[in-house]
Amino acid sequence: MKIRKIGMIGFGGIARGVHANGYLQCPDIAQVVAVCDMNDDALALAREKLGIREEYCFKDYKDLIACKEVEAVDICTPNYLHCEIAEEAIRAGKPYSVEKPVGLRYEEVRELCEKTGDLPAFVSFSFRFNKNIRYIKKQIEDGKIGEIRNIYIRYYKDSALRPGRKLEWRFDETLAGTGALGDFGSHMIDAARLFCGDFDGVYAESGIAVAERQCMDSEKIKAVTTDDWCNILGRSEKGAGISIAVSRCTTGVKALTEMDIYGTKGAILYSTGDAGLRMDDGEGFRTIAVPDDFLANQAEAFVNFLNGKTDMYTPYLSEGLACQKILEAAEMSCKNGRYVHLDEF
């Protein structure tokens, strides 16, 4: 019997904008039958947007997971709850998808992988479902630019500079683990791994641009404890040089992603700006109009994964663990000021 009935835990911005919209685009294979959120307004929106019946709107994630209608769980909560909720899904024998980063620490994610065993588990590395990223991966797999020598990746936003933004969970290391490093960097690290394989190690530096913010529930001002920017220099196991820069404090830049990938036979340059995607596979750079064949829906991919349909883009839980190790190595490097080898873990 195919799995198609999904329970969503957390109905904030990412859940509404990516996950819920994704399920709405593939009603023939998936249906969100239950939602959990502590906020009444979020639950009301879920009922309106997804047609969830009131008896299947929960405030306790354990109740949603125990619901007989729910066949698989989609975890869209703040980072500190990811592993805790996933473990409850494991106890109930229900497959799950979890937002990135999978956890706060490498060790807790490693333990989660052990507890998950053969139960299907998927990580929401949403860039794997961007048609440009998928196209780049295919060209690399087909040998169009040869062996990778260097990768330069930049992901910039001005989200930390929004006027009046308070000390929400993303700015608290006990709830988020890291800031731009985990929020944006996890996507960029995963993309780099997708293109050139596992890392040997990293050297990183980070900083905080907005040092204090007002608390969410009072007039008190408290310190921000997660990074606003992080620069990572790394090396792949095959010797490729990797440079990743992420920031949520780039004045005047709402959102920009750029990737420059250089191989022994050519190069691929990608930008969400005007330049688009360009490739040189031996005959000079030309602009590429990526075919619609590379379009993908993350929610659809999750349900297909649950039912045994995978491909080279599928983000298994093991991919989340590999990313978590690199995140922790970057944190360690920031604190100790040295190159950190991944085999130290």
C-alpha positions as CSV (number, residue, x, y, z in Angstrom):
1,M,0.0,0.0,0.0
2,K,1.4,3.4,-1.0
3,I,2.0,6.1,1.7
4,R,0.3,9.3,0.8
5,K,-1.2,10.8,4.0
6,I,1.1,13.4,5.6
7,G,1.1,15.1,9.0
8,M,2.9,18.4,9.2
9,I,4.5,19.5,12.4
10,G,5.1,23.2,12.5
11,F,3.2,25.6,10.2
12,G,5.5,28.7,10.1
13,G,7.0,30.4,7.0
14,I,9.0,27.5,5.5
15,A,6.1,25.1,6.1
16,R,3.6,27.3,4.4
17,G,5.8,28.6,1.6
18,V,7.6,25.4,0.5
19,H,6.1,22.3,2.1
20,A,2.4,23.1,2.1
21,N,2.5,24.6,-1.4
22,G,4.4,21.6,-2.6
23,Y,1.8,19.1,-1.4
24,L,-1.0,21.3,-3.0
25,Q,0.8,20.8,-6.3
26,C,0.7,17.0,-6.2
27,P,-2.8,16.1,-4.8
28,D,-2.9,12.9,-6.8
29,I,-0.1,11.4,-4.8
30,A,-0.1,13.2,-1.5
31,Q,-2.5,14.8,1.0
32,V,-1.8,16.7,4.2
33,V,-4.3,15.2,6.7
34,A,-3.1,16.7,9.9
35,V,-1.1,19.7,11.2
36,C,0.5,20.5,14.5
37,D,1.4,24.0,15.8
38,M,1.3,25.7,19.1
39,N,-0.1,28.9,17.6
40,D,-3.8,29.2,17.1
41,D,-3.5,31.5,14.1
42,A,-1.1,29.0,12.4
43,L,-3.7,26.2,12.8
44,A,-6.5,28.4,11.5
45,L,-4.3,29.2,8.4
46,A,-3.6,25.4,8.0
47,R,-7.4,24.7,8.0
48,E,-8.0,27.4,5.4
49,K,-5.0,26.6,3.2
50,L,-5.0,22.8,3.3
51,G,-8.6,22.1,4.3
52,I,-7.5,20.3,7.5
53,R,-10.4,19.2,9.6
54,E,-10.4,20.8,13.1
55,E,-10.1,17.4,14.9
56,Y,-6.8,16.9,13.0
57,C,-5.3,20.2,14.2
58,F,-3.0,19.5,17.1
59,K,-0.9,21.5,19.6
60,D,1.1,18.5,20.8
61,Y,3.3,16.8,18.2
62,K,2.9,13.4,20.0
63,D,-0.8,13.6,19.3
64,L,-0.3,14.1,15.6
65,I,2.2,11.3,15.3
66,A,-0.2,9.0,17.2
67,C,-3.0,9.9,14.8
68,K,-4.1,6.8,12.8
69,E,-4.7,8.9,9.7
70,V,-1.1,10.1,9.6
71,E,1.2,7.7,7.6
72,A,4.3,9.9,7.5
73,V,5.5,13.0,9.3
74,D,7.0,16.2,7.9
75,I,9.0,18.1,10.6
76,C,9.1,21.9,10.0
77,T,9.9,23.2,13.5
78,P,12.8,25.2,15.0
79,N,16.1,23.3,14.9
80,Y,16.2,22.2,18.6
81,L,13.0,20.2,18.2
82,H,14.0,18.3,15.0
83,C,15.7,15.2,16.6
84,E,13.2,15.0,19.5
85,I,10.2,14.9,17.1
86,A,12.0,12.5,14.7
87,E,12.6,10.1,17.6
88,E,8.9,10.1,18.4
89,A,8.1,9.3,14.8
90,I,10.6,6.4,15.0
91,R,8.9,5.0,18.1
92,A,5.6,5.1,16.2
93,G,7.2,3.4,13.2
94,K,6.3,6.4,10.9
95,P,8.7,7.6,8.2
96,Y,9.7,11.3,8.3
97,S,11.1,14.3,6.5
98,V,13.0,16.8,8.6
99,E,14.1,20.4,7.9
100,K,17.7,21.3,7.8
101,P,20.0,21.4,9.7
102,V,18.9,18.0,11.1
103,G,19.9,18.9,14.7
104,L,22.0,21.2,16.9
105,R,25.0,18.9,17.2
106,Y,26.6,16.2,15.2
107,E,26.4,13.6,17.9
108,E,22.7,13.9,18.3
109,V,22.2,13.5,14.6
110,R,24.5,10.5,14.5
111,E,22.4,8.9,17.3
112,L,19.2,9.8,15.4
113,C,20.6,7.9,12.3
114,E,21.3,4.9,14.4
115,K,17.8,4.9,15.9
116,T,16.2,5.5,12.5
117,G,17.7,2.3,11.1
118,D,15.9,1.2,7.9
119,L,12.9,3.5,8.5
120,P,12.7,5.9,5.5
121,A,14.0,9.4,6.5
122,F,14.4,12.4,4.2
123,V,16.1,15.8,4.7
124,S,14.6,19.0,3.3
125,F,17.6,20.2,1.3
126,S,15.4,22.3,-0.9
127,F,18.2,23.4,-3.3
128,R,18.3,19.9,-4.6
129,F,14.9,20.6,-6.1
130,N,16.0,23.8,-7.8
131,K,16.1,23.1,-11.6
132,N,19.4,24.9,-12.0
133,I,21.2,22.9,-9.3
134,R,19.8,19.7,-10.8
135,Y,21.0,20.7,-14.2
136,I,24.5,21.5,-12.9
137,K,24.7,18.2,-11.1
138,K,23.7,16.3,-14.3
139,Q,26.4,18.1,-16.3
140,I,29.0,17.2,-13.7
141,E,27.9,13.6,-13.6
142,D,28.0,13.5,-17.5
143,G,31.6,14.7,-17.4
144,K,30.9,17.9,-19.2
145,I,33.4,20.0,-17.2
146,G,35.7,17.2,-16.1
147,E,37.0,16.8,-12.6
148,I,36.1,19.6,-10.2
149,R,39.1,21.9,-9.2
150,N,37.4,24.8,-7.5
151,I,33.9,25.7,-6.2
152,Y,33.0,29.2,-5.1
153,I,29.5,29.6,-3.5
154,R,27.9,32.7,-2.1
155,Y,24.5,33.0,-0.4
156,Y,23.5,36.5,0.7
157,K,20.4,38.0,2.3
158,D,19.6,41.1,4.3
159,S,17.1,39.3,6.6
160,A,19.0,40.2,9.8
161,L,18.7,43.9,9.0
162,R,14.9,44.1,8.9
163,P,13.8,47.0,11.1
164,G,12.4,46.0,14.4
165,R,13.2,42.3,14.0
166,K,13.2,40.7,17.5
167,L,15.1,38.0,19.2
168,E,13.3,35.1,17.5
169,W,14.6,31.5,17.8
170,R,17.0,31.9,14.9
171,F,19.1,34.3,16.9
172,D,19.4,32.0,20.0
173,E,22.0,29.3,19.9
174,T,20.1,27.1,22.3
175,L,17.2,26.9,19.8
176,A,19.0,27.2,16.5
177,G,22.5,26.0,17.1
178,T,24.0,28.4,14.6
179,G,22.7,31.3,12.5
180,A,23.6,32.0,8.9
181,L,26.0,29.0,9.0
182,G,23.2,26.5,9.7
183,D,20.3,28.3,8.1
184,F,22.0,29.1,4.7
185,G,25.2,27.3,5.0
186,S,23.6,23.9,5.3
187,H,22.1,24.3,1.8
188,M,25.4,25.5,0.4
189,I,27.4,22.8,2.0
190,D,25.0,20.2,0.7
191,A,25.2,21.7,-2.8
192,A,29.0,21.5,-2.7
193,R,28.8,17.9,-1.6
194,L,26.4,17.2,-4.3
195,F,28.8,18.5,-6.9
196,C,32.2,17.3,-5.6
197,G,31.7,14.7,-2.9
198,D,32.7,14.7,0.8
199,F,34.9,17.3,2.4
200,D,38.3,16.6,3.9
201,G,38.0,19.5,6.3
202,V,37.4,23.3,6.7
203,Y,38.7,26.5,8.0
204,A,36.0,29.1,9.0
205,E,35.4,32.5,10.5
206,S,32.1,34.1,11.5
207,G,30.6,37.2,13.2
208,I,27.6,38.9,14.5
209,A,26.4,42.2,12.9
210,V,23.4,43.0,15.1
211,A,24.6,42.2,18.6
212,E,21.4,42.7,20.6
213,R,17.7,42.4,20.0
214,Q,14.5,42.9,21.9
215,C,12.9,39.8,23.4
216,M,9.8,38.4,21.7
217,D,7.7,38.6,24.8
218,S,9.0,41.6,26.7
219,E,10.8,44.9,26.4
220,K,14.1,43.3,27.5
221,I,17.1,43.5,25.3
222,K,19.3,40.4,25.1
223,A,22.4,39.4,23.2
224,V,22.2,37.6,19.8
225,T,24.2,34.3,20.1
226,T,24.2,33.0,16.6
227,D,26.3,34.2,13.6
228,D,25.1,36.7,11.1
229,W,27.8,35.7,8.6
230,C,30.2,32.9,8.0
231,N,33.0,32.3,5.5
232,I,34.2,28.7,5.0
233,L,37.3,27.6,3.1
234,G,37.4,23.8,2.6
235,R,38.9,21.0,0.5
236,S,37.1,18.0,-0.9
237,E,38.5,14.5,-0.3
238,K,39.5,14.5,-4.0
239,G,41.4,17.8,-3.6
240,A,39.0,20.4,-4.9
241,G,39.1,23.8,-3.3
242,I,35.8,24.9,-1.8
243,S,34.9,28.5,-0.8
244,I,31.4,29.2,0.8
245,A,30.3,32.6,2.0
246,V,26.9,33.1,3.7
247,S,25.4,36.2,5.3
248,R,22.1,37.5,6.5
249,C,23.4,41.0,6.9
250,T,24.2,42.1,3.3
251,T,22.9,45.7,3.1
252,G,20.8,46.2,0.0
253,V,20.8,42.6,-1.1
254,K,17.4,40.9,-0.5
255,A,18.5,37.5,-1.7
256,L,21.4,36.4,-4.0
257,T,22.9,33.0,-4.7
258,E,26.0,32.5,-6.8
259,M,27.9,29.4,-7.7
260,D,31.1,29.2,-9.8
261,I,32.3,25.7,-10.5
262,Y,35.6,25.1,-12.4
263,G,36.7,21.8,-13.7
264,T,39.5,20.4,-15.8
265,K,37.5,20.6,-19.0
266,G,35.2,23.7,-18.4
267,A,33.2,25.6,-16.0
268,I,29.6,26.4,-14.9
269,L,28.6,29.9,-13.5
270,Y,25.2,30.3,-11.9
271,S,23.5,33.3,-10.3
272,T,20.0,34.1,-9.2
273,G,20.7,37.6,-10.5
274,D,20.6,38.7,-14.2
275,A,23.5,36.5,-15.3
276,G,21.5,33.3,-14.9
277,L,23.3,30.0,-15.8
278,R,26.3,29.9,-18.1
279,M,28.5,27.0,-19.1
280,D,31.8,26.5,-20.9
281,D,32.3,22.9,-21.9
282,G,35.2,23.6,-24.2
283,E,33.7,26.0,-26.6
284,G,33.5,29.2,-24.6
285,F,30.7,30.4,-22.2
286,R,27.1,30.4,-23.4
287,T,23.9,31.1,-21.5
288,I,21.8,28.0,-20.8
289,A,18.0,27.9,-20.7
290,V,17.5,25.0,-18.4
291,P,14.9,22.6,-19.7
292,D,11.7,22.1,-17.8
293,D,12.7,18.4,-17.5
294,F,14.8,19.6,-14.5
295,L,11.8,21.1,-12.6
296,A,11.1,19.2,-9.4
297,N,8.8,19.4,-6.4
298,Q,10.3,18.7,-2.9
299,A,7.0,17.4,-1.5
300,E,6.5,15.1,-4.4
301,A,10.0,13.8,-4.1
302,F,9.5,13.0,-0.4
303,V,6.3,11.0,-1.1
304,N,8.0,9.3,-4.1
305,F,10.9,8.5,-1.7
306,L,8.5,7.0,0.8
307,N,7.2,4.7,-1.9
308,G,10.6,3.5,-3.2
309,K,11.2,6.0,-6.0
310,T,14.6,7.7,-5.7
311,D,17.3,9.3,-7.9
312,M,20.7,10.9,-7.6
313,Y,19.2,14.0,-6.0
314,T,17.4,12.2,-3.1
315,P,18.5,13.7,0.2
316,Y,18.8,10.7,2.5
317,L,19.2,11.2,6.3
318,S,22.9,10.2,5.8
319,E,23.3,13.4,3.7
320,G,22.0,15.4,6.7
321,L,24.5,13.7,9.0
322,A,27.4,14.5,6.6
323,C,26.3,18.1,6.4
324,Q,26.0,18.3,10.2
325,K,29.6,17.1,10.6
326,I,30.8,19.9,8.3
327,L,28.7,22.5,10.2
328,E,30.2,21.4,13.5
329,A,33.7,21.4,12.0
330,A,33.1,25.0,10.8
331,E,32.0,26.0,14.3
332,M,35.0,24.3,15.9
333,S,37.2,26.2,13.4
334,C,35.6,29.5,14.3
335,K,36.2,29.0,17.9
336,N,39.8,27.6,17.7
337,G,41.1,29.4,14.6
338,R,42.4,26.4,12.8
339,Y,41.7,24.0,10.0
340,V,39.5,21.1,11.2
341,H,39.7,17.7,9.6
342,L,36.4,15.8,9.4
343,D,38.1,12.6,10.6
344,E,38.5,14.4,14.0
345,F,34.9,13.4,14.7
